């Protein structure tokens, strides 16, 4: 049965291939750990890039009357679009 989670599916597929071919499991697991770390780093960089682009867009909205925080709009955008 296939799982809808790509990292888990990749892990299981790697184990199956290693067992079928007789490849040492330690080497396969190390390679998978490196791949998982790199994917995590790429995901973080992409999320940061999306948030940075959103924060750079000019926002010409009037500040609510009596708003003590001039960064209220930046916080709203960041809370909505940044994980």
C-alpha positions in Angstrom: 0.0 0.0 0.0 1.4 3.4 -1.0 1.3 6.3 1.5 0.4 9.8 0.4 3.5 11.1 2.1 6.4 11.4 -0.4 9.3 11.2 2.2 7.9 8.0 3.7 7.2 6.5 0.3 10.8 7.3 -0.8 12.2 5.8 2.4 10.3 2.5 1.9 11.1 2.3 -1.8 14.8 2.8 -0.9 14.7 0.0 1.7 13.0 -2.3 -0.8 15.5 -1.6 -3.5 18.4 -2.1 -1.1 17.1 -5.4 0.1 16.5 -6.6 -3.4 19.9 -5.6 -4.7 21.8 -6.6 -1.5 23.1 -3.0 -0.9 24.2 -2.3 2.6 21.3 -0.6 4.5 23.6 1.8 6.3 24.7 3.4 3.0 21.2 3.7 1.7 19.9 5.2 5.0 22.8 7.8 5.0 22.1 8.8 1.4 18.4 9.1 2.2 19.2 11.3 5.3 21.3 13.6 3.2 18.5 13.9 0.6 15.9 14.6 3.2 18.1 17.3 4.8 18.7 19.0 1.4 14.9 18.8 0.6 14.1 20.5 4.0 16.7 23.2 3.3 15.2 23.8 -0.2 11.7 24.0 1.3 12.8 26.5 3.9 14.5 28.7 1.3 11.4 28.6 -0.9 9.1 29.6 1.9 11.4 32.4 2.9 11.5 33.7 -0.6 7.7 33.7 -0.8 7.4 35.6 2.4 10.1 38.1 1.4 8.4 38.8 -1.9 5.1 39.4 -0.1 6.7 41.8 2.4 8.4 43.8 -0.4 5.1 44.6 -2.1 4.2 48.2 -1.5 1.2 48.5 0.7 -0.7 51.7 0.4 -3.5 51.2 2.9 -4.5 53.8 5.5 -3.5 52.9 9.1 -6.5 52.4 11.3 -7.3 55.5 13.4 -5.4 55.3 16.7 -3.3 52.3 15.7 -0.2 52.3 18.0 1.7 49.8 15.8 2.9 51.1 12.5 3.9 47.5 11.4 0.3 46.1 11.8 0.0 45.4 8.1 3.3 43.6 7.9 2.3 41.4 10.8 -1.1 40.6 9.2 0.5 39.6 5.9 3.2 37.6 7.6 0.7 35.7 9.7 -1.5 34.9 6.7 1.2 33.9 4.1 4.3 32.8 6.0 4.3 29.4 7.7 
